[in-house]
Amino acid sequence: EQGAARLPIRGRDEIGRLTAAFNDLTERREAGERQRQAMVNDIAHELGTPLTNIRAWLQAARDGVADPGPELLDLLTDEADVLQHIIDDLRDLAAADAGRLRLHPELVYVNELLDQVAAVHRSRTADVTIVTEPAGDPEVMLDPLRMRQAVGNLLSNAVRHSPPGATVTVRSRLDGDDLVIEVVDAGDGISEDDLPHVFTRFWRVDRSRSRHTGGSGLGLAIVRDLAGAHGGTVTATSRAGHGSTFAIRLPARA
Ligand code: ADP
């Protein structure tokens, strides 16, 4: 890969400073281009995996190795769902980038919203206990669908990174003028080195292992964009082996 030309810096005078500024711009443009290429590569990889599985199952059915019955259809549907999920995530990220992530805020009982998210995830997992711990009964202006999506992403991570029999807690509280929603797990945890990267698109602690748990590395990037669209933030605290706490903090306009 050939980089753009750099000019030799000739001194500390005006030309020298201009030359340095030009070189700096060139470097930044190249870094942006590398990032774009890496992202296209990641997208192709993430979409390719489920597609490869679908083709393999179809081939197996055609060769008479797999029974073309309801089980096969379920498998194909699962893989199609994975594809759909990644595409939905990519759309949301593109919309957020373009400032087009439109919210439909309404006055929402936060406890009710958290109970709904918890109920959905309980129906999907038998081995982890999900408890909601409401403090007070805050009623806040927010987009309920988008906030369910954000908390849902945190919850599904917490469940996936918890051992069987563990408990995951979803709690909310008002802190001054802010609403804080926390998802707490006592699972794998994240090391100090990895923690600053978890909100980066396509980033995963362990690519090969995460393959089995089905993540594409977009979930937390979307939570960050959704919190941001609400004028809020999301933060993570964690210790490897001791679990993690993810906190969404939003201005609580009621
Ligand atoms: P993924 O689709 O891989 O879950 P995310 O953006 O949701 O992508 O998370 C990025 C990475 O952060 C994950 O691959 C995982 O390594 C780590 N991570 C996220 N949540 C947790 C958690 N609750 N416990 C431990 N690790 C986590």
Boltz pocket constraint, residues with backbone or C-beta under 6 A from the ligand:
constraints:
  - pocket:
      binder: B
      contacts: [[A, 153], [A, 154], [A, 157], [A, 158], [A, 161], [A, 185], [A, 187], [A, 188], [A, 189], [A, 190], [A, 198], [A, 199], [A, 200], [A, 203], [A, 204], [A, 205], [A, 206], [A, 210], [A, 214], [A, 215], [A, 216], [A, 217], [A, 218], [A, 219], [A, 220], [A, 221], [A, 243], [A, 244]]
      max_distance: 6.0
